[in-house]
Amino acid sequence: MSKTLLVVGSMGTAMVVTCLAAGLMAVEGASKTQKVTTLVGAGDIAECDFKQDSKTAKLLGKIRGTVFTLGDNVYPEGTSAQFSQCYDPTWGAYKERTKPTAGDQDYATPGAEPYFDYF
């Protein structure tokens, strides 16, 4: 399965979850403003020669709310260099509002140490 399909599928899933959450929070006839939390994220995010991560990062910049990752934040081994050179230039701009999840690629290094150091 291509990375583009995975990214698009993940973003689509995030949008569906967001719409469902907004729908569930809507109260007909309520006069008080309700706070809706928006979640946006994906998995299989960054590789230095994978350009889709910059495109999805641009989408993140247009959507307020919490960013989440579904694992495999960097490819192929989840090294410190891959976090700093591949993830950080794109999705790293949203690190302060990110709730990450580690994936098997992140654990390709012992104990996923670079993942935990980065986040």
C-alpha positions as CSV (number, residue, x, y, z in Angstrom):
1,M,0.0,0.0,0.0
2,S,1.5,3.4,-0.9
3,K,2.4,5.9,1.7
4,T,0.2,8.5,0.0
5,L,-2.8,6.2,0.3
6,L,-2.0,5.7,4.0
7,V,-1.6,9.4,4.7
8,V,-4.8,10.3,2.8
9,G,-6.7,7.5,4.5
10,S,-5.5,8.6,8.0
11,M,-6.4,12.2,7.3
12,G,-9.8,11.1,6.1
13,T,-10.4,9.1,9.2
14,A,-9.4,12.0,11.3
15,M,-11.9,14.2,9.5
16,V,-14.6,11.7,10.0
17,V,-13.9,11.4,13.7
18,T,-13.8,15.2,14.0
19,C,-17.2,15.5,12.3
20,L,-18.7,12.8,14.5
21,A,-17.4,14.5,17.6
22,A,-18.8,17.9,16.5
23,G,-22.1,16.3,15.8
24,L,-22.3,14.6,19.1
25,M,-21.4,17.8,20.9
26,A,-24.1,19.8,19.1
27,V,-27.1,20.5,21.3
28,E,-30.2,21.8,19.6
29,G,-31.5,25.1,21.0
30,A,-28.6,25.6,23.4
31,S,-27.9,29.3,23.9
32,K,-24.5,28.7,25.5
33,T,-21.5,28.3,23.2
34,Q,-20.0,24.9,23.5
35,K,-16.3,24.1,23.1
36,V,-15.5,21.5,20.5
37,T,-12.1,19.9,20.5
38,T,-10.7,19.2,17.0
39,L,-8.3,16.3,16.5
40,V,-6.2,16.1,13.4
41,G,-3.4,13.6,12.7
42,A,-2.0,10.6,10.8
43,G,0.5,7.8,11.0
44,D,3.4,6.8,8.7
45,I,4.4,10.4,8.6
46,A,7.9,11.4,7.6
47,E,10.8,10.2,5.6
48,C,13.4,12.5,4.2
49,D,12.7,11.7,0.6
50,F,8.9,11.5,1.1
51,K,7.3,14.8,0.1
52,Q,3.7,14.1,1.3
53,D,4.7,14.9,4.9
54,S,5.1,18.6,3.9
55,K,1.7,18.6,2.2
56,T,0.0,17.1,5.3
57,A,1.9,19.5,7.5
58,K,0.5,22.4,5.5
59,L,-3.0,21.1,6.2
60,L,-2.2,20.9,9.9
61,G,-1.3,24.6,9.8
62,K,-4.8,25.4,8.6
63,I,-6.6,23.4,11.3
64,R,-6.7,24.4,14.9
65,G,-6.8,21.8,17.6
66,T,-4.8,18.9,18.8
67,V,-2.4,17.1,16.5
68,F,-2.1,13.3,17.1
69,T,0.2,10.8,15.5
70,L,-0.7,7.1,14.9
71,G,2.8,5.9,15.1
72,D,5.7,5.4,12.6
73,N,6.5,9.1,12.9
74,V,9.7,8.7,10.9
75,Y,11.1,6.1,8.5
76,P,12.9,3.9,8.2
77,E,14.5,3.3,11.7
78,G,13.2,6.2,13.9
79,T,16.7,7.6,14.5
80,S,17.5,10.9,16.1
81,A,18.8,12.2,12.7
82,Q,15.5,11.1,11.0
83,F,13.5,13.0,13.7
84,S,15.6,16.2,13.3
85,Q,16.0,16.0,9.5
86,C,12.7,14.5,8.3
87,Y,9.9,15.0,10.9
88,D,11.0,18.3,12.5
89,P,11.0,20.4,9.3
90,T,7.4,19.5,8.5
91,W,5.2,18.2,11.4
92,G,7.7,19.5,14.0
93,A,6.2,23.0,13.7
94,Y,3.2,21.6,15.6
95,K,5.1,19.7,18.2
96,E,3.7,21.8,21.1
97,R,0.2,20.7,20.3
98,T,1.0,17.1,19.3
99,K,0.0,14.0,21.2
100,P,2.3,11.3,19.7
101,T,2.0,7.6,19.6
102,A,5.0,5.4,18.9
103,G,4.9,2.8,16.1
104,D,7.1,-0.2,15.2
105,Q,9.3,2.1,13.0
106,D,9.9,4.3,16.0
107,Y,11.0,1.1,17.9
108,A,13.4,0.1,15.2
109,T,16.0,1.8,17.5
110,P,16.5,0.3,21.0
111,G,13.7,1.3,23.3
112,A,12.5,4.0,20.8
113,E,14.9,6.3,22.6
114,P,15.0,9.0,19.8
115,Y,11.1,9.0,19.8
116,F,11.0,9.6,23.5
117,D,13.9,12.2,23.4
118,Y,12.1,14.1,20.6
119,F,8.7,14.2,22.1
